[in-house]
Amino acid sequence: MEIKYFQDTDTLLVNSSDREIVETRDISENFMIELDADGNIVSVTIEHAGEHIDISKLHFDQIPV
């Protein structure tokens, strides 16, 4: 999984897979999901992310398996 924040456009991108994106669904004006051919989520995009979440508190915790 890869999480990227683009400060210049205030966009948060969460990639969960390297599969090919075949469809993008607009969930709302600033929230989109990208799907593969089987309908699985490949990535999630949040535009104007700073208006919806506190980017300064974004962190990642990895839980050991």
C-alpha positions in Angstrom: 0.0 0.0 0.0 1.2 3.5 -0.8 -0.1 6.8 0.5 0.9 10.0 -1.1 0.0 13.6 -0.2 0.4 16.3 -2.9 0.7 19.6 -1.0 0.5 21.7 -4.2 -2.9 20.4 -5.1 -4.0 19.3 -1.6 -4.7 15.8 -2.9 -4.4 12.5 -0.9 -3.9 9.4 -2.9 -4.1 5.9 -1.4 -3.0 3.1 -3.7 -3.8 -0.4 -2.5 -2.7 -2.3 -5.7 -0.7 -2.1 -8.9 -3.6 -3.5 -10.9 -4.8 -1.6 -13.9 -7.5 0.9 -13.3 -10.5 0.4 -15.6 -13.1 2.6 -13.9 -13.3 5.7 -11.7 -16.3 6.3 -9.6 -17.1 9.7 -8.2 -18.4 9.1 -4.7 -18.7 12.9 -4.1 -17.3 16.0 -5.6 -13.9 15.5 -3.9 -13.8 11.7 -3.3 -13.1 9.1 -6.0 -12.4 5.4 -6.1 -10.6 3.7 -8.9 -11.5 0.1 -9.7 -9.9 -2.8 -11.6 -11.6 -5.1 -14.1 -13.0 -7.3 -11.3 -14.5 -4.3 -9.4 -11.8 -4.3 -6.7 -10.6 -0.9 -5.3 -7.2 -0.1 -6.7 -6.9 3.4 -5.2 -8.8 6.2 -3.5 -8.3 9.9 -4.2 -9.4 12.7 -2.0 -9.2 16.2 -3.5 -9.0 19.2 -1.2 -8.0 16.8 1.5 -7.1 19.4 4.0 -10.7 20.6 4.0 -11.9 17.1 5.1 -9.1 15.7 7.2 -6.3 17.1 9.4 -3.3 16.2 7.1 -0.8 17.2 9.9 -2.1 14.3 11.9 -1.9 11.7 9.1 0.2 8.8 10.2 0.6 5.1 9.6 0.8 2.3 12.2 2.0 -1.1 11.0 0.7 -3.9 13.2 2.9 -7.0 13.3 1.3 -10.2 11.9 
